[in-house]
């Protein structure tokens, strides 16, 4: 019995009601039963292609103009992970296959491409459960390390200029329409904070009075929180005693029985820096493409559906604040550059609020960038003369397109592209570039976001009507 099996045995003995026992361990045991009979995969971690992809696709979608973008501080996280992962071996397989397609060994230097490969290594994932069986055979059995990999990859995005063949199809397949001729589009593969499981990335903005068992802390929690939010994460008692406690730290039903606070300021900052990163990356990508495109910047309402778990009410109440804060930061810091490319901002499916409109008006007046709210599909051309540049609703555990089909926004977008978004998969597109951007992390105003655009404290009735955390996840439910 290795150290990881001993940890599992301890966990099972601790509590039969523990979420990790119910969700994390069965997935591992199922995988270990499968893989212990596969001697050729021993001592290798596994990376599975998306379910519709095959070995013939590897290297057949080369496009050096596709790039992975990350803030410059992510280099520190990569260095830390490299120290833990050096020497670990990985094999690439087709979904449901035990025949390796290729293999590689990590060195003392970890790239963004490698981080994407090893972190988003599942054929599909719609419930937030980390499949540790993909890692344990290769000797990665540290929960802190696994969480850090998922956390850090979420801080990066992939941008590709491709062609849309259709738009629509989600949530109603009958809404799908063909584009004839096809329409150029920039796709930004971006994952939101995830709250489906207690150890998902959303935990970074949650503060528990009592730590869950087993602890859900990642190796890079402090680095990520401090670089994104600009301060150390508060303890439960520090948050309760904070001068801005009533508007910043909202009491919510967490996971388990411990009291839990949702740090709305931290959530705003995670969303805001996503907006800044996406805006700069799209601007860089358009220049690199050589087409001279002017774009309609669509920032989708991400992470507010199934991805939000039972925190749907509070993230829906606060996401627009984060997006508008991010647009202010983007244009105040980089307006002269990005306004040359971003000519219009479109916010599909957001609820327009007076405070948000007033702040967007200031951007329009100063930088001559128009904006609109609407209900149009991500890939539907809505601004004549402008090329659509849209985010998706990605996942930190599976590549762009995830489960495919039309059961989610991410899947439907991939289905509606030429090549089904294959150029955004680093295994299929080995010429993908790595680009680090200086986002200028200085805040524009301390806690300016706490003058919220919506209700900063969703009432108890809304919270009580949320999904029961003890209910089992529907793996095929639509999610954002």
MARGUMI-130641 format. One record per residue (C-alpha): x, y negated, z negated. Coordinates in nm, 2 decimals. Example, Ala and Ser with C-alpha at 12.3 -4.5 7.8 and 13.67 -1.06 7.14 Angstrom:
# MARGUMI-130641
{px->1.23&py->0.45&pz->-0.78}
{px->1.37&py->0.11&pz->-0.71}
END
This chain:
# MARGUMI-130641
{px->0.00&py->0.00&pz->0.00}
{px->0.16&py->-0.33&pz->0.11}
{px->0.13&py->-0.66&pz->-0.07}
{px->-0.17&py->-0.76&pz->0.13}
{px->-0.37&py->-0.45&pz->0.05}
{px->-0.29&py->-0.50&pz->-0.32}
{px->-0.43&py->-0.86&pz->-0.29}
{px->-0.74&py->-0.72&pz->-0.13}
{px->-0.78&py->-0.46&pz->-0.40}
{px->-0.75&py->-0.73&pz->-0.67}
{px->-1.01&py->-0.95&pz->-0.49}
{px->-1.26&py->-0.67&pz->-0.47}
{px->-1.22&py->-0.61&pz->-0.84}
{px->-1.27&py->-0.97&pz->-0.92}
{px->-1.62&py->-1.03&pz->-0.79}
{px->-1.86&py->-0.84&pz->-0.57}
{px->-2.04&py->-1.17&pz->-0.49}
{px->-1.73&py->-1.36&pz->-0.38}
{px->-1.76&py->-1.50&pz->-0.03}
{px->-1.42&py->-1.38&pz->0.07}
{px->-1.52&py->-1.02&pz->-0.03}
{px->-1.84&py->-1.04&pz->0.17}
{px->-1.71&py->-1.23&pz->0.48}
{px->-1.33&py->-1.20&pz->0.49}
{px->-1.25&py->-0.86&pz->0.37}
{px->-1.50&py->-0.65&pz->0.57}
{px->-1.38&py->-0.81&pz->0.89}
{px->-1.02&py->-0.71&pz->0.79}
{px->-1.12&py->-0.36&pz->0.70}
{px->-1.30&py->-0.31&pz->1.03}
{px->-1.00&py->-0.43&pz->1.22}
{px->-0.75&py->-0.22&pz->1.02}
{px->-0.95&py->0.09&pz->1.08}
{px->-0.93&py->0.02&pz->1.46}
{px->-0.56&py->-0.08&pz->1.47}
{px->-0.40&py->0.18&pz->1.24}
{px->-0.44&py->0.42&pz->1.53}
{px->-0.26&py->0.19&pz->1.76}
{px->0.11&py->0.25&pz->1.70}
{px->0.21&py->0.03&pz->1.99}
{px->0.06&py->-0.27&pz->1.81}
{px->0.23&py->-0.21&pz->1.48}
{px->0.43&py->-0.50&pz->1.35}
{px->0.27&py->-0.73&pz->1.60}
{px->0.01&py->-1.00&pz->1.55}
{px->-0.26&py->-1.01&pz->1.82}
{px->-0.39&py->-1.28&pz->2.05}
{px->-0.71&py->-1.19&pz->2.25}
{px->-0.81&py->-1.35&pz->2.57}
{px->-1.16&py->-1.50&pz->2.60}
{px->-1.41&py->-1.22&pz->2.68}
{px->-1.44&py->-1.31&pz->3.05}
{px->-1.07&py->-1.35&pz->3.11}
{px->-0.84&py->-1.07&pz->3.22}
{px->-0.47&py->-1.00&pz->3.25}
{px->-0.49&py->-1.10&pz->3.62}
{px->-0.56&py->-1.46&pz->3.50}
{px->-0.24&py->-1.50&pz->3.31}
{px->-0.03&py->-1.76&pz->3.48}
{px->-0.27&py->-1.80&pz->3.77}
{px->-0.41&py->-2.14&pz->3.65}
{px->-0.10&py->-2.34&pz->3.64}
{px->-0.14&py->-2.72&pz->3.60}
{px->0.14&py->-2.92&pz->3.46}
{px->-0.08&py->-3.23&pz->3.43}
{px->-0.28&py->-3.06&pz->3.15}
{px->-0.14&py->-3.15&pz->2.81}
{px->-0.18&py->-3.08&pz->2.44}
{px->-0.18&py->-3.40&pz->2.25}
{px->-0.12&py->-3.45&pz->1.88}
{px->-0.03&py->-3.74&pz->1.64}
{px->0.34&py->-3.77&pz->1.59}
{px->0.32&py->-3.67&pz->1.22}
{px->0.20&py->-3.32&pz->1.33}
{px->0.57&py->-3.25&pz->1.40}
{px->0.62&py->-3.23&pz->1.02}
{px->0.35&py->-2.96&pz->1.00}
{px->0.50&py->-2.77&pz->1.28}
{px->0.84&py->-2.76&pz->1.11}
{px->0.69&py->-2.63&pz->0.79}
{px->0.50&py->-2.36&pz->0.98}
{px->0.80&py->-2.26&pz->1.18}
{px->0.99&py->-2.19&pz->0.86}
{px->0.72&py->-1.94&pz->0.76}
{px->0.66&py->-1.79&pz->1.10}
{px->1.00&py->-1.75&pz->1.25}
{px->1.06&py->-1.40&pz->1.37}
{px->0.69&py->-1.31&pz->1.38}
{px->0.59&py->-1.12&pz->1.69}
{px->0.27&py->-1.15&pz->1.89}
{px->0.11&py->-0.96&pz->2.17}
{px->-0.16&py->-1.08&pz->2.41}
{px->-0.45&py->-0.85&pz->2.49}
{px->-0.77&py->-0.86&pz->2.68}
{px->-1.08&py->-0.86&pz->2.47}
{px->-1.17&py->-0.51&pz->2.34}
{px->-0.84&py->-0.37&pz->2.48}
{px->-0.55&py->-0.21&pz->2.31}
{px->-0.31&py->-0.25&pz->2.61}
{px->-0.07&py->-0.54&pz->2.56}
{px->-0.03&py->-0.78&pz->2.85}
{px->0.27&py->-0.97&pz->2.72}
{px->0.46&py->-1.04&pz->2.40}
{px->0.67&py->-1.31&pz->2.24}
{px->0.86&py->-1.38&pz->1.92}
{px->0.84&py->-1.71&pz->1.74}
{px->1.17&py->-1.89&pz->1.66}
{px->1.27&py->-2.15&pz->1.41}
{px->1.11&py->-2.42&pz->1.64}
{px->0.73&py->-2.41&pz->1.68}
{px->0.57&py->-2.59&pz->1.97}
{px->0.21&py->-2.72&pz->2.01}
{px->0.16&py->-2.46&pz->2.28}
{px->0.26&py->-2.18&pz->2.05}
{px->0.05&py->-2.32&pz->1.77}
{px->-0.25&py->-2.32&pz->2.01}
{px->-0.18&py->-1.96&pz->2.11}
{px->-0.14&py->-1.81&pz->1.77}
{px->-0.41&py->-2.01&pz->1.59}
{px->-0.69&py->-1.98&pz->1.85}
{px->-0.64&py->-1.61&pz->1.90}
{px->-0.99&py->-1.46&pz->1.89}
{px->-1.19&py->-1.36&pz->2.19}
{px->-1.48&py->-1.55&pz->2.04}
{px->-1.58&py->-1.69&pz->1.70}
{px->-1.91&py->-1.84&pz->1.60}
{px->-1.93&py->-1.78&pz->1.23}
{px->-1.60&py->-1.94&pz->1.10}
{px->-1.47&py->-1.61&pz->0.96}
{px->-1.10&py->-1.57&pz->1.01}
{px->-1.02&py->-1.23&pz->1.16}
{px->-0.72&py->-1.15&pz->0.95}
{px->-0.68&py->-0.81&pz->1.12}
{px->-0.53&py->-1.00&pz->1.41}
{px->-0.25&py->-1.11&pz->1.18}
{px->-0.19&py->-0.85&pz->0.91}
{px->-0.04&py->-0.59&pz->1.13}
{px->0.23&py->-0.84&pz->1.22}
{px->0.32&py->-0.92&pz->0.87}
{px->0.12&py->-1.25&pz->0.82}
{px->-0.08&py->-1.18&pz->0.50}
{px->-0.07&py->-1.52&pz->0.33}
{px->-0.40&py->-1.70&pz->0.31}
{px->-0.24&py->-2.04&pz->0.26}
{px->-0.04&py->-1.99&pz->0.58}
{px->-0.34&py->-1.88&pz->0.78}
{px->-0.55&py->-2.18&pz->0.67}
{px->-0.26&py->-2.41&pz->0.75}
{px->-0.24&py->-2.28&pz->1.11}
{px->-0.62&py->-2.34&pz->1.16}
{px->-0.60&py->-2.68&pz->0.99}
{px->-0.30&py->-2.80&pz->1.20}
{px->-0.43&py->-2.68&pz->1.53}
{px->-0.75&py->-2.88&pz->1.47}
{px->-0.53&py->-3.19&pz->1.46}
{px->-0.44&py->-3.14&pz->1.83}
{px->-0.64&py->-3.16&pz->2.15}
{px->-0.61&py->-3.04&pz->2.51}
{px->-0.69&py->-3.27&pz->2.80}
{px->-0.75&py->-3.15&pz->3.16}
{px->-0.87&py->-3.32&pz->3.47}
{px->-1.09&py->-3.07&pz->3.66}
{px->-1.41&py->-3.04&pz->3.86}
{px->-1.76&py->-3.00&pz->3.73}
{px->-1.98&py->-2.78&pz->3.95}
{px->-2.30&py->-2.81&pz->3.73}
{px->-2.43&py->-2.99&pz->3.43}
{px->-2.68&py->-2.88&pz->3.17}
{px->-2.78&py->-2.53&pz->3.06}
{px->-2.77&py->-2.59&pz->2.69}
{px->-3.00&py->-2.54&pz->2.50}
{px->-3.23&py->-2.45&pz->2.79}
{px->-3.08&py->-2.25&pz->3.07}
{px->-3.34&py->-2.40&pz->3.31}
{px->-3.20&py->-2.74&pz->3.26}
{px->-2.88&py->-2.65&pz->3.45}
{px->-2.83&py->-2.85&pz->3.77}
{px->-2.58&py->-2.81&pz->4.05}
{px->-2.34&py->-3.09&pz->4.14}
{px->-2.30&py->-3.11&pz->4.52}
{px->-2.04&py->-3.22&pz->4.58}
{px->-1.85&py->-3.13&pz->4.26}
{px->-1.76&py->-3.41&pz->4.03}
{px->-1.42&py->-3.49&pz->3.88}
{px->-1.42&py->-3.49&pz->3.50}
{px->-1.17&py->-3.51&pz->3.22}
{px->-1.23&py->-3.25&pz->2.95}
{px->-1.10&py->-3.30&pz->2.60}
{px->-1.09&py->-2.98&pz->2.40}
{px->-1.16&py->-3.11&pz->2.04}
{px->-1.27&py->-2.92&pz->1.73}
{px->-1.47&py->-3.08&pz->1.45}
{px->-1.43&py->-3.02&pz->1.08}
{px->-1.59&py->-2.69&pz->1.01}
{px->-1.81&py->-2.60&pz->0.71}
{px->-1.94&py->-2.25&pz->0.79}
{px->-1.71&py->-2.08&pz->0.54}
{px->-1.58&py->-2.22&pz->0.21}
{px->-1.22&py->-2.20&pz->0.34}
{px->-1.28&py->-2.37&pz->0.68}
{px->-1.13&py->-2.70&pz->0.77}
{px->-1.42&py->-2.90&pz->0.62}
{px->-1.29&py->-2.81&pz->0.27}
{px->-1.04&py->-3.09&pz->0.31}
{px->-1.32&py->-3.34&pz->0.24}
{px->-1.48&py->-3.14&pz->-0.04}
{px->-1.38&py->-3.17&pz->-0.40}
{px->-1.48&py->-2.88&pz->-0.63}
{px->-1.49&py->-2.91&pz->-1.01}
{px->-1.37&py->-2.56&pz->-1.03}
{px->-1.16&py->-2.40&pz->-0.76}
{px->-1.32&py->-2.11&pz->-0.57}
{px->-1.19&py->-1.75&pz->-0.62}
{px->-0.97&py->-1.68&pz->-0.44}
{px->-0.84&py->-2.04&pz->-0.40}
{px->-0.90&py->-2.20&pz->-0.06}
{px->-0.59&py->-2.42&pz->-0.04}
{px->-0.38&py->-2.43&pz->0.27}
{px->-0.01&py->-2.48&pz->0.29}
{px->-0.05&py->-2.82&pz->0.47}
{px->-0.35&py->-2.96&pz->0.27}
{px->-0.15&py->-3.25&pz->0.12}
{px->0.03&py->-3.34&pz->0.44}
{px->-0.29&py->-3.35&pz->0.65}
{px->-0.51&py->-3.53&pz->0.40}
{px->-0.25&py->-3.79&pz->0.32}
{px->-0.16&py->-3.86&pz->0.68}
{px->-0.53&py->-3.88&pz->0.79}
{px->-0.69&py->-4.04&pz->0.49}
{px->-0.39&py->-4.25&pz->0.38}
{px->-0.39&py->-4.15&pz->0.02}
{px->-0.36&py->-3.84&pz->-0.21}
{px->-0.67&py->-3.63&pz->-0.25}
{px->-0.84&py->-3.70&pz->-0.58}
{px->-0.93&py->-3.44&pz->-0.83}
{px->-1.30&py->-3.39&pz->-0.93}
{px->-1.26&py->-3.60&pz->-1.24}
{px->-1.06&py->-3.87&pz->-1.07}
{px->-1.33&py->-3.90&pz->-0.80}
{px->-1.61&py->-3.92&pz->-1.06}
{px->-1.42&py->-4.20&pz->-1.24}
{px->-1.33&py->-4.39&pz->-0.92}
{px->-1.47&py->-4.75&pz->-0.89}
{px->-1.63&py->-4.66&pz->-0.56}
{px->-1.76&py->-4.32&pz->-0.68}
{px->-2.13&py->-4.39&pz->-0.61}
{px->-2.08&py->-4.47&pz->-0.24}
{px->-1.78&py->-4.26&pz->-0.16}
{px->-1.82&py->-3.93&pz->-0.35}
{px->-2.16&py->-3.78&pz->-0.28}
{px->-2.28&py->-3.49&pz->-0.50}
{px->-2.36&py->-3.19&pz->-0.27}
{px->-2.43&py->-2.82&pz->-0.31}
{px->-2.10&py->-2.66&pz->-0.24}
{px->-2.01&py->-2.29&pz->-0.21}
{px->-2.08&py->-2.09&pz->-0.52}
{px->-2.19&py->-2.25&pz->-0.85}
{px->-1.92&py->-2.51&pz->-0.90}
{px->-2.02&py->-2.88&pz->-0.88}
{px->-1.90&py->-3.03&pz->-0.55}
{px->-1.84&py->-3.38&pz->-0.41}
{px->-1.83&py->-3.48&pz->-0.05}
{px->-1.57&py->-3.75&pz->0.02}
{px->-1.75&py->-3.96&pz->0.28}
{px->-1.45&py->-4.19&pz->0.33}
{px->-1.22&py->-3.90&pz->0.40}
{px->-1.48&py->-3.76&pz->0.65}
{px->-1.50&py->-4.10&pz->0.82}
{px->-1.12&py->-4.11&pz->0.86}
{px->-1.10&py->-3.76&pz->1.00}
{px->-1.35&py->-3.85&pz->1.27}
{px->-1.20&py->-4.19&pz->1.33}
{px->-0.85&py->-4.06&pz->1.40}
{px->-1.00&py->-3.80&pz->1.63}
{px->-1.15&py->-4.08&pz->1.83}
{px->-0.82&py->-4.27&pz->1.84}
{px->-0.63&py->-3.96&pz->1.95}
{px->-0.89&py->-3.87&pz->2.22}
{px->-0.90&py->-4.23&pz->2.35}
{px->-0.52&py->-4.25&pz->2.38}
{px->-0.49&py->-3.90&pz->2.53}
{px->-0.75&py->-3.97&pz->2.80}
{px->-0.57&py->-4.30&pz->2.88}
{px->-0.24&py->-4.12&pz->2.91}
{px->-0.39&py->-3.83&pz->3.11}
{px->-0.55&py->-4.06&pz->3.37}
{px->-0.22&py->-4.23&pz->3.43}
{px->-0.05&py->-3.90&pz->3.46}
{px->-0.31&py->-3.77&pz->3.71}
{px->-0.22&py->-4.04&pz->3.96}
{px->-0.58&py->-4.09&pz->4.07}
{px->-0.62&py->-4.43&pz->3.92}
{px->-0.95&py->-4.33&pz->3.75}
{px->-1.16&py->-4.56&pz->3.54}
{px->-1.36&py->-4.35&pz->3.30}
{px->-1.69&py->-4.33&pz->3.11}
{px->-1.57&py->-4.22&pz->2.77}
{px->-1.82&py->-3.97&pz->2.63}
{px->-1.76&py->-3.88&pz->2.26}
{px->-2.00&py->-3.59&pz->2.18}
{px->-2.17&py->-3.55&pz->1.85}
{px->-1.95&py->-3.27&pz->1.73}
{px->-1.96&py->-3.05&pz->1.42}
{px->-2.31&py->-3.15&pz->1.32}
{px->-2.50&py->-2.84&pz->1.42}
{px->-2.43&py->-2.48&pz->1.33}
{px->-2.07&py->-2.57&pz->1.27}
{px->-2.18&py->-2.79&pz->0.97}
{px->-2.32&py->-2.49&pz->0.78}
{px->-2.54&py->-2.62&pz->0.50}
{px->-2.38&py->-2.97&pz->0.51}
{px->-2.57&py->-3.07&pz->0.82}
{px->-2.76&py->-3.35&pz->0.66}
{px->-2.46&py->-3.53&pz->0.52}
{px->-2.24&py->-3.50&pz->0.83}
{px->-2.52&py->-3.62&pz->1.05}
{px->-2.57&py->-3.92&pz->0.82}
{px->-2.20&py->-4.02&pz->0.84}
{px->-2.06&py->-3.92&pz->1.18}
{px->-2.16&py->-4.24&pz->1.36}
{px->-1.97&py->-4.44&pz->1.10}
{px->-1.66&py->-4.24&pz->1.16}
{px->-1.69&py->-4.27&pz->1.54}
{px->-1.75&py->-4.65&pz->1.53}
{px->-1.46&py->-4.69&pz->1.29}
{px->-1.24&py->-4.49&pz->1.53}
{px->-1.35&py->-4.71&pz->1.83}
{px->-1.26&py->-5.02&pz->1.63}
{px->-0.92&py->-4.88&pz->1.54}
{px->-0.86&py->-4.76&pz->1.90}
{px->-0.94&py->-5.10&pz->2.06}
{px->-0.79&py->-5.32&pz->1.78}
{px->-0.46&py->-5.13&pz->1.80}
{px->-0.45&py->-5.03&pz->2.17}
{px->-0.72&py->-5.23&pz->2.34}
{px->-0.50&py->-5.39&pz->2.60}
{px->-0.39&py->-5.04&pz->2.72}
{px->-0.71&py->-4.83&pz->2.68}
{px->-0.94&py->-5.10&pz->2.82}
{px->-0.76&py->-5.07&pz->3.15}
{px->-0.89&py->-4.71&pz->3.17}
{px->-1.20&py->-4.68&pz->2.95}
{px->-1.47&py->-4.90&pz->3.10}
{px->-1.77&py->-4.76&pz->2.93}
{px->-1.84&py->-4.57&pz->2.60}
{px->-2.13&py->-4.32&pz->2.59}
{px->-2.25&py->-4.17&pz->2.27}
{px->-2.49&py->-3.88&pz->2.36}
{px->-2.74&py->-3.77&pz->2.09}
{px->-2.63&py->-4.01&pz->1.82}
{px->-2.89&py->-4.21&pz->1.64}
{px->-2.84&py->-4.58&pz->1.72}
{px->-2.82&py->-4.79&pz->1.40}
{px->-2.82&py->-5.17&pz->1.37}
{px->-2.48&py->-5.18&pz->1.19}
{px->-2.32&py->-4.96&pz->1.46}
{px->-2.46&py->-5.16&pz->1.75}
{px->-2.33&py->-5.49&pz->1.59}
{px->-1.98&py->-5.35&pz->1.56}
{px->-1.99&py->-5.20&pz->1.92}
{px->-2.10&py->-5.54&pz->2.04}
{px->-1.78&py->-5.70&pz->1.91}
{px->-1.58&py->-5.44&pz->2.11}
{px->-1.78&py->-5.51&pz->2.42}
{px->-1.74&py->-5.89&pz->2.39}
{px->-1.36&py->-5.88&pz->2.32}
{px->-1.26&py->-5.60&pz->2.56}
{px->-1.54&py->-5.61&pz->2.82}
{px->-1.61&py->-5.24&pz->2.76}
{px->-1.98&py->-5.16&pz->2.78}
{px->-2.15&py->-4.89&pz->2.57}
{px->-2.47&py->-4.68&pz->2.56}
{px->-2.66&py->-4.43&pz->2.35}
{px->-2.85&py->-4.15&pz->2.53}
{px->-2.96&py->-3.79&pz->2.56}
{px->-2.77&py->-3.69&pz->2.87}
{px->-2.56&py->-3.38&pz->2.91}
{px->-2.18&py->-3.40&pz->2.86}
{px->-2.10&py->-3.34&pz->3.23}
{px->-2.39&py->-3.54&pz->3.39}
{px->-2.24&py->-3.84&pz->3.58}
{px->-2.42&py->-4.14&pz->3.43}
{px->-2.20&py->-4.44&pz->3.52}
{px->-2.16&py->-4.49&pz->3.90}
{px->-1.80&py->-4.56&pz->4.00}
{px->-1.66&py->-4.41&pz->3.68}
{px->-1.52&py->-4.07&pz->3.62}
{px->-1.67&py->-3.89&pz->3.32}
{px->-1.42&py->-3.81&pz->3.03}
{px->-1.60&py->-3.60&pz->2.78}
{px->-1.50&py->-3.42&pz->2.46}
{px->-1.64&py->-3.08&pz->2.39}
{px->-1.74&py->-2.91&pz->2.07}
{px->-1.44&py->-2.67&pz->2.03}
{px->-1.33&py->-2.42&pz->1.77}
{px->-1.00&py->-2.38&pz->1.58}
{px->-1.02&py->-2.00&pz->1.61}
{px->-1.10&py->-1.94&pz->1.98}
{px->-1.00&py->-2.11&pz->2.31}
{px->-1.21&py->-2.35&pz->2.51}
{px->-1.54&py->-2.19&pz->2.61}
{px->-1.55&py->-1.96&pz->2.31}
{px->-1.83&py->-1.70&pz->2.35}
{px->-1.92&py->-1.83&pz->2.70}
{px->-2.28&py->-1.83&pz->2.84}
{px->-2.52&py->-2.10&pz->2.73}
{px->-2.56&py->-2.05&pz->2.36}
{px->-2.34&py->-2.35&pz->2.26}
{px->-2.22&py->-2.68&pz->2.40}
{px->-1.86&py->-2.56&pz->2.42}
{px->-1.96&py->-2.25&pz->2.62}
{px->-2.20&py->-2.43&pz->2.85}
{px->-1.94&py->-2.69&pz->2.94}
{px->-1.69&py->-2.42&pz->3.03}
{px->-1.95&py->-2.23&pz->3.24}
{px->-2.01&py->-2.56&pz->3.44}
{px->-1.65&py->-2.61&pz->3.54}
{px->-1.44&py->-2.48&pz->3.83}
{px->-1.24&py->-2.19&pz->3.70}
{px->-1.45&py->-2.20&pz->3.38}
{px->-1.19&py->-2.42&pz->3.21}
{px->-0.91&py->-2.17&pz->3.25}
{px->-0.65&py->-2.45&pz->3.28}
{px->-0.72&py->-2.54&pz->2.91}
{px->-0.60&py->-2.20&pz->2.79}
{px->-0.23&py->-2.21&pz->2.72}
{px->-0.18&py->-1.84&pz->2.80}
{px->-0.34&py->-1.88&pz->3.14}
{px->-0.17&py->-2.22&pz->3.21}
{px->0.19&py->-2.18&pz->3.09}
{px->0.29&py->-2.52&pz->3.24}
{px->0.08&py->-2.71&pz->2.99}
{px->0.27&py->-3.01&pz->2.84}
{px->0.32&py->-3.11&pz->2.48}
{px->0.27&py->-3.48&pz->2.40}
{px->0.30&py->-3.65&pz->2.06}
{px->0.14&py->-3.99&pz->2.03}
{px->0.20&py->-4.26&pz->1.77}
{px->-0.15&py->-4.35&pz->1.66}
{px->-0.03&py->-4.62&pz->1.42}
{px->-0.17&py->-4.49&pz->1.10}
{px->-0.20&py->-4.83&pz->0.92}
{px->-0.57&py->-4.87&pz->0.82}
{px->-0.75&py->-5.18&pz->0.96}
{px->-0.92&py->-5.25&pz->0.63}
{px->-0.93&py->-5.06&pz->0.30}
{px->-1.25&py->-4.85&pz->0.28}
{px->-1.42&py->-5.07&pz->0.55}
{px->-1.61&py->-4.76&pz->0.66}
{px->-1.79&py->-4.74&pz->0.32}
{px->-2.02&py->-5.02&pz->0.45}
{px->-2.21&py->-4.74&pz->0.62}
{px->-2.43&py->-4.74&pz->0.92}
{px->-2.67&py->-4.49&pz->0.76}
{px->-2.78&py->-4.37&pz->0.42}
{px->-2.46&py->-4.31&pz->0.22}
{px->-2.63&py->-4.08&pz->-0.03}
{px->-2.88&py->-3.84&pz->0.13}
{px->-3.15&py->-3.77&pz->-0.12}
{px->-3.18&py->-3.45&pz->-0.32}
{px->-3.48&py->-3.33&pz->-0.11}
{px->-3.26&py->-3.33&pz->0.21}
{px->-2.99&py->-3.14&pz->0.03}
{px->-3.23&py->-2.88&pz->-0.11}
{px->-3.38&py->-2.82&pz->0.23}
{px->-3.04&py->-2.72&pz->0.37}
{px->-2.95&py->-2.37&pz->0.45}
{px->-2.89&py->-2.13&pz->0.16}
{px->-2.52&py->-2.06&pz->0.14}
{px->-2.59&py->-1.70&pz->0.04}
{px->-2.77&py->-1.62&pz->0.36}
{px->-2.58&py->-1.43&pz->0.63}
{px->-2.46&py->-1.61&pz->0.94}
{px->-2.62&py->-1.54&pz->1.27}
{px->-2.32&py->-1.48&pz->1.49}
{px->-2.51&py->-1.57&pz->1.81}
{px->-2.68&py->-1.89&pz->1.69}
{px->-2.62&py->-2.21&pz->1.89}
{px->-2.35&py->-2.42&pz->1.73}
{px->-2.17&py->-2.74&pz->1.79}
END
